[in-house]
Structures are given as C-alpha cells and as structure tokens.
Amino acid sequence: MLYLRFRNAHDNWEANDLTDMNFLCAAVGYADITIGEKKTIDYLRRGEPRERPGLQLCPRLSEAVEILAARGTTP
C-alpha cells in the first residue's frame, strides 16, 4: 500500500495518512470489517486480491452498520 501511495506523485499527503496506512493495514489482517477514510480504503481495495476472503472494506460507518445488521450482530 505504501508503494502505491508513494508512486502517486500528484496525491497530497495529510497529517494522518501514514498513521491510517500503518494501522488499517494491520487491521485488515485480523478484522472482518475495516472502516477508514475513502482514500485509504481505495488503496486497501487495490491490494484486495492478496487479502483474505470475507473481508469488508467500508469508507463509511453506515456501511459497516448495515453489514453488521445483515449478519444479526448488534453494533
């Protein structure tokens, strides 16, 4: 993910971008549902073929709540 991010020279970095990438990449390995900012989720989706099956990447909290409700899990 870092490689994709650094490769895009036209993309501006925000103060929290590196933190998001470090921690959300770790969360993807363990969590069934990962919620993050649109840009970070987009970069995570680009690597999705290497991710485990069943992983849900959500750019909005409401999307994660809908997934949990469909599973019968109370958020």
mmCIF file of the N, C-alpha and C atoms, coordinates in Angstrom:
data_MODEL
# 
_entry.id   MODEL 
# 
loop_
_atom_site.group_PDB 
_atom_site.id 
_atom_site.type_symbol 
_atom_site.label_atom_id 
_atom_site.label_alt_id 
_atom_site.label_comp_id 
_atom_site.label_asym_id 
_atom_site.label_entity_id 
_atom_site.label_seq_id 
_atom_site.pdbx_PDB_ins_code 
_atom_site.Cartn_x 
_atom_site.Cartn_y 
_atom_site.Cartn_z 
_atom_site.occupancy 
_atom_site.B_iso_or_equiv 
_atom_site.pdbx_formal_charge 
_atom_site.auth_seq_id 
_atom_site.auth_comp_id 
_atom_site.auth_asym_id 
_atom_site.auth_atom_id 
_atom_site.pdbx_PDB_model_num 
ATOM 1   N N  . MET A 1 1  ? 0.816   -1.180  0.000  1.00 0.00 ? 1  MET A N  1 
ATOM 2   C CA . MET A 1 1  ? 0.000   0.000   0.000  1.00 0.00 ? 1  MET A CA 1 
ATOM 3   C C  . MET A 1 1  ? 0.872   1.261   0.000  1.00 0.00 ? 1  MET A C  1 
ATOM 4   N N  . LEU A 1 2  ? 1.934   1.224   0.761  1.00 0.00 ? 2  LEU A N  1 
ATOM 5   C CA . LEU A 1 2  ? 2.845   2.372   0.773  1.00 0.00 ? 2  LEU A CA 1 
ATOM 6   C C  . LEU A 1 2  ? 3.447   2.611   -0.607 1.00 0.00 ? 2  LEU A C  1 
ATOM 7   N N  . TYR A 1 3  ? 3.779   1.536   -1.295 1.00 0.00 ? 3  TYR A N  1 
ATOM 8   C CA . TYR A 1 3  ? 4.343   1.667   -2.630 1.00 0.00 ? 3  TYR A CA 1 
ATOM 9   C C  . TYR A 1 3  ? 3.360   2.381   -3.556 1.00 0.00 ? 3  TYR A C  1 
ATOM 10  N N  . LEU A 1 4  ? 2.091   1.964   -3.530 1.00 0.00 ? 4  LEU A N  1 
ATOM 11  C CA . LEU A 1 4  ? 1.073   2.619   -4.358 1.00 0.00 ? 4  LEU A CA 1 
ATOM 12  C C  . LEU A 1 4  ? 0.933   4.090   -4.002 1.00 0.00 ? 4  LEU A C  1 
ATOM 13  N N  . ARG A 1 5  ? 0.991   4.371   -2.728 1.00 0.00 ? 5  ARG A N  1 
ATOM 14  C CA . ARG A 1 5  ? 0.802   5.746   -2.245 1.00 0.00 ? 5  ARG A CA 1 
ATOM 15  C C  . ARG A 1 5  ? 1.962   6.642   -2.658 1.00 0.00 ? 5  ARG A C  1 
ATOM 16  N N  . PHE A 1 6  ? 3.184   6.155   -2.489 1.00 0.00 ? 6  PHE A N  1 
ATOM 17  C CA . PHE A 1 6  ? 4.361   6.943   -2.870 1.00 0.00 ? 6  PHE A CA 1 
ATOM 18  C C  . PHE A 1 6  ? 4.468   7.099   -4.380 1.00 0.00 ? 6  PHE A C  1 
ATOM 19  N N  . ARG A 1 7  ? 3.985   6.120   -5.109 1.00 0.00 ? 7  ARG A N  1 
ATOM 20  C CA . ARG A 1 7  ? 4.064   6.151   -6.564 1.00 0.00 ? 7  ARG A CA 1 
ATOM 21  C C  . ARG A 1 7  ? 3.197   7.244   -7.166 1.00 0.00 ? 7  ARG A C  1 
ATOM 22  N N  . ASN A 1 8  ? 2.143   7.630   -6.465 1.00 0.00 ? 8  ASN A N  1 
ATOM 23  C CA . ASN A 1 8  ? 1.236   8.659   -6.947 1.00 0.00 ? 8  ASN A CA 1 
ATOM 24  C C  . ASN A 1 8  ? 1.772   10.036  -6.527 1.00 0.00 ? 8  ASN A C  1 
ATOM 25  N N  . ALA A 1 9  ? 2.557   10.643  -7.395 1.00 0.00 ? 9  ALA A N  1 
ATOM 26  C CA . ALA A 1 9  ? 3.218   11.919  -7.073 1.00 0.00 ? 9  ALA A CA 1 
ATOM 27  C C  . ALA A 1 9  ? 2.243   13.092  -6.975 1.00 0.00 ? 9  ALA A C  1 
ATOM 28  N N  . HIS A 1 10 ? 1.063   12.962  -7.556 1.00 0.00 ? 10 HIS A N  1 
ATOM 29  C CA . HIS A 1 10 ? 0.094   14.063  -7.565 1.00 0.00 ? 10 HIS A CA 1 
ATOM 30  C C  . HIS A 1 10 ? -0.824  14.069  -6.342 1.00 0.00 ? 10 HIS A C  1 
ATOM 31  N N  . ASP A 1 11 ? -0.724  13.039  -5.531 1.00 0.00 ? 11 ASP A N  1 
ATOM 32  C CA . ASP A 1 11 ? -1.590  12.931  -4.356 1.00 0.00 ? 11 ASP A CA 1 
ATOM 33  C C  . ASP A 1 11 ? -0.964  13.687  -3.182 1.00 0.00 ? 11 ASP A C  1 
ATOM 34  N N  . ASN A 1 12 ? -1.723  14.557  -2.565 1.00 0.00 ? 12 ASN A N  1 
ATOM 35  C CA . ASN A 1 12 ? -1.234  15.324  -1.412 1.00 0.00 ? 12 ASN A CA 1 
ATOM 36  C C  . ASN A 1 12 ? -1.362  14.502  -0.139 1.00 0.00 ? 12 ASN A C  1 
ATOM 37  N N  . TRP A 1 13 ? -0.355  14.592  0.692  1.00 0.00 ? 13 TRP A N  1 
ATOM 38  C CA . TRP A 1 13 ? -0.363  13.890  1.972  1.00 0.00 ? 13 TRP A CA 1 
ATOM 39  C C  . TRP A 1 13 ? -1.023  14.743  3.036  1.00 0.00 ? 13 TRP A C  1 
ATOM 40  N N  . GLU A 1 14 ? -1.821  14.113  3.866  1.00 0.00 ? 14 GLU A N  1 
ATOM 41  C CA . GLU A 1 14 ? -2.423  14.758  5.040  1.00 0.00 ? 14 GLU A CA 1 
ATOM 42  C C  . GLU A 1 14 ? -1.654  14.272  6.268  1.00 0.00 ? 14 GLU A C  1 
ATOM 43  N N  . ALA A 1 15 ? -1.824  14.954  7.377  1.00 0.00 ? 15 ALA A N  1 
ATOM 44  C CA . ALA A 1 15 ? -1.072  14.631  8.592  1.00 0.00 ? 15 ALA A CA 1 
ATOM 45  C C  . ALA A 1 15 ? -1.325  13.204  9.085  1.00 0.00 ? 15 ALA A C  1 
ATOM 46  N N  . ASN A 1 16 ? -2.517  12.675  8.882  1.00 0.00 ? 16 ASN A N  1 
ATOM 47  C CA . ASN A 1 16 ? -2.864  11.369  9.432  1.00 0.00 ? 16 ASN A CA 1 
ATOM 48  C C  . ASN A 1 16 ? -2.715  10.220  8.430  1.00 0.00 ? 16 ASN A C  1 
ATOM 49  N N  . ASP A 1 17 ? -2.289  10.476  7.203  1.00 0.00 ? 17 ASP A N  1 
ATOM 50  C CA . ASP A 1 17 ? -2.241  9.446   6.170  1.00 0.00 ? 17 ASP A CA 1 
ATOM 51  C C  . ASP A 1 17 ? -1.333  8.272   6.529  1.00 0.00 ? 17 ASP A C  1 
ATOM 52  N N  . LEU A 1 18 ? -0.144  8.543   6.993  1.00 0.00 ? 18 LEU A N  1 
ATOM 53  C CA . LEU A 1 18 ? 0.782   7.465   7.326  1.00 0.00 ? 18 LEU A CA 1 
ATOM 54  C C  . LEU A 1 18 ? 0.261   6.628   8.494  1.00 0.00 ? 18 LEU A C  1 
ATOM 55  N N  . THR A 1 19 ? -0.320  7.270   9.476  1.00 0.00 ? 19 THR A N  1 
ATOM 56  C CA . THR A 1 19 ? -0.902  6.550   10.610 1.00 0.00 ? 19 THR A CA 1 
ATOM 57  C C  . THR A 1 19 ? -2.039  5.654   10.154 1.00 0.00 ? 19 THR A C  1 
ATOM 58  N N  . ASP A 1 20 ? -2.924  6.187   9.309  1.00 0.00 ? 20 ASP A N  1 
ATOM 59  C CA . ASP A 1 20 ? -4.023  5.385   8.770  1.00 0.00 ? 20 ASP A CA 1 
ATOM 60  C C  . ASP A 1 20 ? -3.506  4.160   8.038  1.00 0.00 ? 20 ASP A C  1 
ATOM 61  N N  . MET A 1 21 ? -2.497  4.354   7.207  1.00 0.00 ? 21 MET A N  1 
ATOM 62  C CA . MET A 1 21 ? -1.964  3.229   6.436  1.00 0.00 ? 21 MET A CA 1 
ATOM 63  C C  . MET A 1 21 ? -1.362  2.169   7.339  1.00 0.00 ? 21 MET A C  1 
ATOM 64  N N  . ASN A 1 22 ? -0.612  2.574   8.336  1.00 0.00 ? 22 ASN A N  1 
ATOM 65  C CA . ASN A 1 22 ? 0.019   1.603   9.237  1.00 0.00 ? 22 ASN A CA 1 
ATOM 66  C C  . ASN A 1 22 ? -1.011  0.782   10.002 1.00 0.00 ? 22 ASN A C  1 
ATOM 67  N N  . PHE A 1 23 ? -1.965  1.453   10.615 1.00 0.00 ? 23 PHE A N  1 
ATOM 68  C CA . PHE A 1 23 ? -2.893  0.747   11.477 1.00 0.00 ? 23 PHE A CA 1 
ATOM 69  C C  . PHE A 1 23 ? -4.010  0.038   10.717 1.00 0.00 ? 23 PHE A C  1 
ATOM 70  N N  . LEU A 1 24 ? -4.499  0.625   9.618  1.00 0.00 ? 24 LEU A N  1 
ATOM 71  C CA . LEU A 1 24 ? -5.545  -0.043  8.855  1.00 0.00 ? 24 LEU A CA 1 
ATOM 72  C C  . LEU A 1 24 ? -5.008  -1.255  8.111  1.00 0.00 ? 24 LEU A C  1 
ATOM 73  N N  . CYS A 1 25 ? -3.771  -1.204  7.658  1.00 0.00 ? 25 CYS A N  1 
ATOM 74  C CA . CYS A 1 25 ? -3.177  -2.393  7.038  1.00 0.00 ? 25 CYS A CA 1 
ATOM 75  C C  . CYS A 1 25 ? -3.086  -3.538  8.041  1.00 0.00 ? 25 CYS A C  1 
ATOM 76  N N  . ALA A 1 26 ? -2.766  -3.222  9.268  1.00 0.00 ? 26 ALA A N  1 
ATOM 77  C CA . ALA A 1 26 ? -2.719  -4.251  10.313 1.00 0.00 ? 26 ALA A CA 1 
ATOM 78  C C  . ALA A 1 26 ? -4.119  -4.761  10.627 1.00 0.00 ? 26 ALA A C  1 
ATOM 79  N N  . ALA A 1 27 ? -5.097  -3.881  10.668 1.00 0.00 ? 27 ALA A N  1 
ATOM 80  C CA . ALA A 1 27 ? -6.480  -4.275  10.975 1.00 0.00 ? 27 ALA A CA 1 
ATOM 81  C C  . ALA A 1 27 ? -7.047  -5.201  9.908  1.00 0.00 ? 27 ALA A C  1 
ATOM 82  N N  . VAL A 1 28 ? -6.686  -4.964  8.659  1.00 0.00 ? 28 VAL A N  1 
ATOM 83  C CA . VAL A 1 28 ? -7.202  -5.778  7.554  1.00 0.00 ? 28 VAL A CA 1 
ATOM 84  C C  . VAL A 1 28 ? -6.839  -7.247  7.748  1.00 0.00 ? 28 VAL A C  1 
ATOM 85  N N  . GLY A 1 29 ? -5.712  -7.514  8.353  1.00 0.00 ? 29 GLY A N  1 
ATOM 86  C CA . GLY A 1 29 ? -5.288  -8.891  8.572  1.00 0.00 ? 29 GLY A CA 1 
ATOM 87  C C  . GLY A 1 29 ? -6.090  -9.623  9.623  1.00 0.00 ? 29 GLY A C  1 
ATOM 88  N N  . TYR A 1 30 ? -6.780  -8.900  10.490 1.00 0.00 ? 30 TYR A N  1 
ATOM 89  C CA . TYR A 1 30 ? -7.466  -9.530  11.610 1.00 0.00 ? 30 TYR A CA 1 
ATOM 90  C C  . TYR A 1 30 ? -8.969  -9.264  11.662 1.00 0.00 ? 30 TYR A C  1 
ATOM 91  N N  . ALA A 1 31 ? -9.401  -8.115  11.199 1.00 0.00 ? 31 ALA A N  1 
ATOM 92  C CA . ALA A 1 31 ? -10.809 -7.717  11.338 1.00 0.00 ? 31 ALA A CA 1 
ATOM 93  C C  . ALA A 1 31 ? -11.634 -8.189  10.150 1.00 0.00 ? 31 ALA A C  1 
ATOM 94  N N  . ASP A 1 32 ? -12.889 -8.515  10.400 1.00 0.00 ? 32 ASP A N  1 
ATOM 95  C CA . ASP A 1 32 ? -13.814 -8.872  9.319  1.00 0.00 ? 32 ASP A CA 1 
ATOM 96  C C  . ASP A 1 32 ? -14.298 -7.626  8.589  1.00 0.00 ? 32 ASP A C  1 
ATOM 97  N N  . ILE A 1 33 ? -14.411 -6.523  9.319  1.00 0.00 ? 33 ILE A N  1 
ATOM 98  C CA . ILE A 1 33 ? -14.870 -5.261  8.754  1.00 0.00 ? 33 ILE A CA 1 
ATOM 99  C C  . ILE A 1 33 ? -13.851 -4.181  9.129  1.00 0.00 ? 33 ILE A C  1 
ATOM 100 N N  . THR A 1 34 ? -13.377 -3.457  8.132  1.00 0.00 ? 34 THR A N  1 
ATOM 101 C CA . THR A 1 34 ? -12.436 -2.358  8.371  1.00 0.00 ? 34 THR A CA 1 
ATOM 102 C C  . THR A 1 34 ? -13.047 -1.071  7.843  1.00 0.00 ? 34 THR A C  1 
ATOM 103 N N  . ILE A 1 35 ? -13.059 -0.036  8.677  1.00 0.00 ? 35 ILE A N  1 
ATOM 104 C CA . ILE A 1 35 ? -13.644 1.256   8.314  1.00 0.00 ? 35 ILE A CA 1 
ATOM 105 C C  . ILE A 1 35 ? -12.519 2.283   8.265  1.00 0.00 ? 35 ILE A C  1 
ATOM 106 N N  . GLY A 1 36 ? -12.514 3.095   7.215  1.00 0.00 ? 36 GLY A N  1 
ATOM 107 C CA . GLY A 1 36 ? -11.489 4.120   7.085  1.00 0.00 ? 36 GLY A CA 1 
ATOM 108 C C  . GLY A 1 36 ? -11.935 5.216   6.139  1.00 0.00 ? 36 GLY A C  1 
ATOM 109 N N  . GLU A 1 37 ? -11.055 6.175   5.940  1.00 0.00 ? 37 GLU A N  1 
ATOM 110 C CA . GLU A 1 37 ? -11.352 7.264   5.007  1.00 0.00 ? 37 GLU A CA 1 
ATOM 111 C C  . GLU A 1 37 ? -11.371 6.724   3.581  1.00 0.00 ? 37 GLU A C  1 
ATOM 112 N N  . LYS A 1 38 ? -12.089 7.420   2.703  1.00 0.00 ? 38 LYS A N  1 
ATOM 113 C CA . LYS A 1 38 ? -12.257 6.962   1.315  1.00 0.00 ? 38 LYS A CA 1 
ATOM 114 C C  . LYS A 1 38 ? -10.925 6.663   0.633  1.00 0.00 ? 38 LYS A C  1 
ATOM 115 N N  . LYS A 1 39 ? -9.972  7.567   0.786  1.00 0.00 ? 39 LYS A N  1 
ATOM 116 C CA . LYS A 1 39 ? -8.688  7.414   0.106  1.00 0.00 ? 39 LYS A CA 1 
ATOM 117 C C  . LYS A 1 39 ? -7.953  6.165   0.599  1.00 0.00 ? 39 LYS A C  1 
ATOM 118 N N  . THR A 1 40 ? -7.927  5.957   1.902  1.00 0.00 ? 40 THR A N  1 
ATOM 119 C CA . THR A 1 40 ? -7.224  4.811   2.464  1.00 0.00 ? 40 THR A CA 1 
ATOM 120 C C  . THR A 1 40 ? -7.906  3.512   2.075  1.00 0.00 ? 40 THR A C  1 
ATOM 121 N N  . ILE A 1 41 ? -9.229  3.481   2.111  1.00 0.00 ? 41 ILE A N  1 
ATOM 122 C CA . ILE A 1 41 ? -9.977  2.284   1.712  1.00 0.00 ? 41 ILE A CA 1 
ATOM 123 C C  . ILE A 1 41 ? -9.735  1.983   0.234  1.00 0.00 ? 41 ILE A C  1 
ATOM 124 N N  . ASP A 1 42 ? -9.639  3.011   -0.583 1.00 0.00 ? 42 ASP A N  1 
ATOM 125 C CA . ASP A 1 42 ? -9.354  2.805   -2.003 1.00 0.00 ? 42 ASP A CA 1 
ATOM 126 C C  . ASP A 1 42 ? -7.995  2.129   -2.187 1.00 0.00 ? 42 ASP A C  1 
ATOM 127 N N  . TYR A 1 43 ? -6.984  2.583   -1.484 1.00 0.00 ? 43 TYR A N  1 
ATOM 128 C CA . TYR A 1 43 ? -5.670  1.954   -1.583 1.00 0.00 ? 43 TYR A CA 1 
ATOM 129 C C  . TYR A 1 43 ? -5.709  0.519   -1.063 1.00 0.00 ? 43 TYR A C  1 
ATOM 130 N N  . LEU A 1 44 ? -6.471  0.267   -0.003 1.00 0.00 ? 44 LEU A N  1 
ATOM 131 C CA . LEU A 1 44 ? -6.596  -1.099  0.513  1.00 0.00 ? 44 LEU A CA 1 
ATOM 132 C C  . LEU A 1 44 ? -7.299  -2.002  -0.501 1.00 0.00 ? 44 LEU A C  1 
ATOM 133 N N  . ARG A 1 45 ? -8.293  -1.492  -1.183 1.00 0.00 ? 45 ARG A N  1 
ATOM 134 C CA . ARG A 1 45 ? -9.008  -2.283  -2.184 1.00 0.00 ? 45 ARG A CA 1 
ATOM 135 C C  . ARG A 1 45 ? -8.119  -2.649  -3.363 1.00 0.00 ? 45 ARG A C  1 
ATOM 136 N N  . ARG A 1 46 ? -7.176  -1.811  -3.682 1.00 0.00 ? 46 ARG A N  1 
ATOM 137 C CA . ARG A 1 46 ? -6.258  -2.120  -4.786 1.00 0.00 ? 46 ARG A CA 1 
ATOM 138 C C  . ARG A 1 46 ? -5.428  -3.361  -4.481 1.00 0.00 ? 46 ARG A C  1 
ATOM 139 N N  . GLY A 1 47 ? -5.207  -3.631  -3.214 1.00 0.00 ? 47 GLY A N  1 
ATOM 140 C CA . GLY A 1 47 ? -4.451  -4.816  -2.815 1.00 0.00 ? 47 GLY A CA 1 
ATOM 141 C C  . GLY A 1 47 ? -5.342  -5.983  -2.441 1.00 0.00 ? 47 GLY A C  1 
ATOM 142 N N  . GLU A 1 48 ? -6.634  -5.855  -2.671 1.00 0.00 ? 48 GLU A N  1 
ATOM 143 C CA . GLU A 1 48 ? -7.601  -6.848  -2.212 1.00 0.00 ? 48 GLU A CA 1 
ATOM 144 C C  . GLU A 1 48 ? -7.340  -8.273  -2.687 1.00 0.00 ? 48 GLU A C  1 
ATOM 145 N N  . PRO A 1 49 ? -6.845  -8.523  -3.905 1.00 0.00 ? 49 PRO A N  1 
ATOM 146 C CA . PRO A 1 49 ? -6.612  -9.914  -4.289 1.00 0.00 ? 49 PRO A CA 1 
ATOM 147 C C  . PRO A 1 49 ? -5.665  -10.653 -3.343 1.00 0.00 ? 49 PRO A C  1 
ATOM 148 N N  . ARG A 1 50 ? -4.833  -9.917  -2.643 1.00 0.00 ? 50 ARG A N  1 
ATOM 149 C CA . ARG A 1 50 ? -3.904  -10.545 -1.700 1.00 0.00 ? 50 ARG A CA 1 
ATOM 150 C C  . ARG A 1 50 ? -4.504  -10.641 -0.299 1.00 0.00 ? 50 ARG A C  1 
ATOM 151 N N  . GLU A 1 51 ? -5.694  -10.083 -0.112 1.00 0.00 ? 51 GLU A N  1 
ATOM 152 C CA . GLU A 1 51 ? -6.326  -10.099 1.204  1.00 0.00 ? 51 GLU A CA 1 
ATOM 153 C C  . GLU A 1 51 ? -7.159  -11.366 1.374  1.00 0.00 ? 51 GLU A C  1 
ATOM 154 N N  . ARG A 1 52 ? -7.529  -11.633 2.582  1.00 0.00 ? 52 ARG A N  1 
ATOM 155 C CA . ARG A 1 52 ? -8.268  -12.860 2.868  1.00 0.00 ? 52 ARG A CA 1 
ATOM 156 C C  . ARG A 1 52 ? -9.729  -12.738 2.455  1.00 0.00 ? 52 ARG A C  1 
ATOM 157 N N  . PRO A 1 53 ? -10.358 -13.860 2.128  1.00 0.00 ? 53 PRO A N  1 
ATOM 158 C CA . PRO A 1 53 ? -11.771 -13.847 1.721  1.00 0.00 ? 53 PRO A CA 1 
ATOM 159 C C  . PRO A 1 53 ? -12.681 -13.396 2.863  1.00 0.00 ? 53 PRO A C  1 
ATOM 160 N N  . GLY A 1 54 ? -13.761 -12.735 2.511  1.00 0.00 ? 54 GLY A N  1 
ATOM 161 C CA . GLY A 1 54 ? -14.743 -12.309 3.506  1.00 0.00 ? 54 GLY A CA 1 
ATOM 162 C C  . GLY A 1 54 ? -14.483 -10.950 4.118  1.00 0.00 ? 54 GLY A C  1 
ATOM 163 N N  . LEU A 1 55 ? -13.373 -10.330 3.780  1.00 0.00 ? 55 LEU A N  1 
ATOM 164 C CA . LEU A 1 55 ? -13.045 -9.021  4.325  1.00 0.00 ? 55 LEU A CA 1 
ATOM 165 C C  . LEU A 1 55 ? -13.963 -7.961  3.728  1.00 0.00 ? 55 LEU A C  1 
ATOM 166 N N  . GLN A 1 56 ? -14.490 -7.072  4.564  1.00 0.00 ? 56 GLN A N  1 
ATOM 167 C CA . GLN A 1 56 ? -15.331 -5.967  4.117  1.00 0.00 ? 56 GLN A CA 1 
ATOM 168 C C  . GLN A 1 56 ? -14.590 -4.664  4.403  1.00 0.00 ? 56 GLN A C  1 
ATOM 169 N N  . LEU A 1 57 ? -14.373 -3.868  3.356  1.00 0.00 ? 57 LEU A N  1 
ATOM 170 C CA . LEU A 1 57 ? -13.726 -2.562  3.497  1.00 0.00 ? 57 LEU A CA 1 
ATOM 171 C C  . LEU A 1 57 ? -14.790 -1.486  3.324  1.00 0.00 ? 57 LEU A C  1 
ATOM 172 N N  . CYS A 1 58 ? -14.978 -0.650  4.339  1.00 0.00 ? 58 CYS A N  1 
ATOM 173 C CA . CYS A 1 58 ? -16.061 0.332   4.340  1.00 0.00 ? 58 CYS A CA 1 
ATOM 174 C C  . CYS A 1 58 ? -15.520 1.762   4.455  1.00 0.00 ? 58 CYS A C  1 
ATOM 175 N N  . PRO A 1 59 ? -15.858 2.619   3.489  1.00 0.00 ? 59 PRO A N  1 
ATOM 176 C CA . PRO A 1 59 ? -15.451 4.019   3.591  1.00 0.00 ? 59 PRO A CA 1 
ATOM 177 C C  . PRO A 1 59 ? -16.400 4.852   4.456  1.00 0.00 ? 59 PRO A C  1 
ATOM 178 N N  . ARG A 1 60 ? -17.527 4.265   4.855  1.00 0.00 ? 60 ARG A N  1 
ATOM 179 C CA . ARG A 1 60 ? -18.498 4.974   5.703  1.00 0.00 ? 60 ARG A CA 1 
ATOM 180 C C  . ARG A 1 60 ? -18.927 4.074   6.852  1.00 0.00 ? 60 ARG A C  1 
ATOM 181 N N  . LEU A 1 61 ? -19.121 4.657   8.021  1.00 0.00 ? 61 LEU A N  1 
ATOM 182 C CA . LEU A 1 61 ? -19.565 3.911   9.186  1.00 0.00 ? 61 LEU A CA 1 
ATOM 183 C C  . LEU A 1 61 ? -20.937 3.293   8.948  1.00 0.00 ? 61 LEU A C  1 
ATOM 184 N N  . SER A 1 62 ? -21.817 4.017   8.246  1.00 0.00 ? 62 SER A N  1 
ATOM 185 C CA . SER A 1 62 ? -23.162 3.494   7.988  1.00 0.00 ? 62 SER A CA 1 
ATOM 186 C C  . SER A 1 62 ? -23.118 2.196   7.182  1.00 0.00 ? 62 SER A C  1 
ATOM 187 N N  . GLU A 1 63 ? -22.156 2.079   6.300  1.00 0.00 ? 63 GLU A N  1 
ATOM 188 C CA . GLU A 1 63 ? -21.992 0.858   5.507  1.00 0.00 ? 63 GLU A CA 1 
ATOM 189 C C  . GLU A 1 63 ? -21.634 -0.326  6.410  1.00 0.00 ? 63 GLU A C  1 
ATOM 190 N N  . ALA A 1 64 ? -20.756 -0.103  7.378  1.00 0.00 ? 64 ALA A N  1 
ATOM 191 C CA . ALA A 1 64 ? -20.372 -1.154  8.322  1.00 0.00 ? 64 ALA A CA 1 
ATOM 192 C C  . ALA A 1 64 ? -21.550 -1.548  9.207  1.00 0.00 ? 64 ALA A C  1 
ATOM 193 N N  . VAL A 1 65 ? -22.356 -0.572  9.614  1.00 0.00 ? 65 VAL A N  1 
ATOM 194 C CA . VAL A 1 65 ? -23.530 -0.860  10.438 1.00 0.00 ? 65 VAL A CA 1 
ATOM 195 C C  . VAL A 1 65 ? -24.517 -1.734  9.662  1.00 0.00 ? 65 VAL A C  1 
ATOM 196 N N  . GLU A 1 66 ? -24.700 -1.455  8.377  1.00 0.00 ? 66 GLU A N  1 
ATOM 197 C CA . GLU A 1 66 ? -25.588 -2.267  7.547  1.00 0.00 ? 66 GLU A CA 1 
ATOM 198 C C  . GLU A 1 66 ? -25.089 -3.705  7.444  1.00 0.00 ? 66 GLU A C  1 
ATOM 199 N N  . ILE A 1 67 ? -23.796 -3.887  7.297  1.00 0.00 ? 67 ILE A N  1 
ATOM 200 C CA . ILE A 1 67 ? -23.218 -5.230  7.219  1.00 0.00 ? 67 ILE A CA 1 
ATOM 201 C C  . ILE A 1 67 ? -23.435 -5.975  8.531  1.00 0.00 ? 67 ILE A C  1 
ATOM 202 N N  . LEU A 1 68 ? -23.192 -5.290  9.649  1.00 0.00 ? 68 LEU A N  1 
ATOM 203 C CA . LEU A 1 68 ? -23.408 -5.906  10.942 1.00 0.00 ? 68 LEU A CA 1 
ATOM 204 C C  . LEU A 1 68 ? -24.876 -6.271  11.170 1.00 0.00 ? 68 LEU A C  1 
ATOM 205 N N  . ALA A 1 69 ? -25.775 -5.399  10.739 1.00 0.00 ? 69 ALA A N  1 
ATOM 206 C CA . ALA A 1 69 ? -27.214 -5.673  10.890 1.00 0.00 ? 69 ALA A CA 1 
ATOM 207 C C  . ALA A 1 69 ? -27.618 -6.877  10.056 1.00 0.00 ? 69 ALA A C  1 
ATOM 208 N N  . ALA A 1 70 ? -27.063 -6.992  8.854  1.00 0.00 ? 70 ALA A N  1 
ATOM 209 C CA . ALA A 1 70 ? -27.379 -8.133  7.995  1.00 0.00 ? 70 ALA A CA 1 
ATOM 210 C C  . ALA A 1 70 ? -26.864 -9.436  8.589  1.00 0.00 ? 70 ALA A C  1 
ATOM 211 N N  . ARG A 1 71 ? -25.800 -9.366  9.340  1.00 0.00 ? 71 ARG A N  1 
ATOM 212 C CA . ARG A 1 71 ? -25.247 -10.556 9.997  1.00 0.00 ? 71 ARG A CA 1 
ATOM 213 C C  . ARG A 1 71 ? -25.964 -10.880 11.298 1.00 0.00 ? 71 ARG A C  1 
ATOM 214 N N  . GLY A 1 72 ? -26.809 -9.973  11.744 1.00 0.00 ? 72 GLY A N  1 
ATOM 215 C CA . GLY A 1 72 ? -27.507 -10.170 13.004 1.00 0.00 ? 72 GLY A CA 1 
ATOM 216 C C  . GLY A 1 72 ? -26.687 -9.777  14.207 1.00 0.00 ? 72 GLY A C  1 
ATOM 217 N N  . THR A 1 73 ? -25.658 -9.007  13.986 1.00 0.00 ? 73 THR A N  1 
ATOM 218 C CA . THR A 1 73 ? -24.791 -8.529  15.063 1.00 0.00 ? 73 THR A CA 1 
ATOM 219 C C  . THR A 1 73 ? -25.239 -7.125  15.456 1.00 0.00 ? 73 THR A C  1 
ATOM 220 N N  . THR A 1 74 ? -25.326 -6.869  16.755 1.00 0.00 ? 74 THR A N  1 
ATOM 221 C CA . THR A 1 74 ? -25.721 -5.543  17.217 1.00 0.00 ? 74 THR A CA 1 
ATOM 222 C C  . THR A 1 74 ? -24.492 -4.641  17.264 1.00 0.00 ? 74 THR A C  1 
ATOM 223 N N  . PRO A 1 75 ? -24.531 -3.508  16.546 1.00 0.00 ? 75 PRO A N  1 
ATOM 224 C CA . PRO A 1 75 ? -23.374 -2.599  16.572 1.00 0.00 ? 75 PRO A CA 1 
ATOM 225 C C  . PRO A 1 75 ? -23.265 -1.843  17.891 1.00 0.00 ? 75 PRO A C  1 
# 
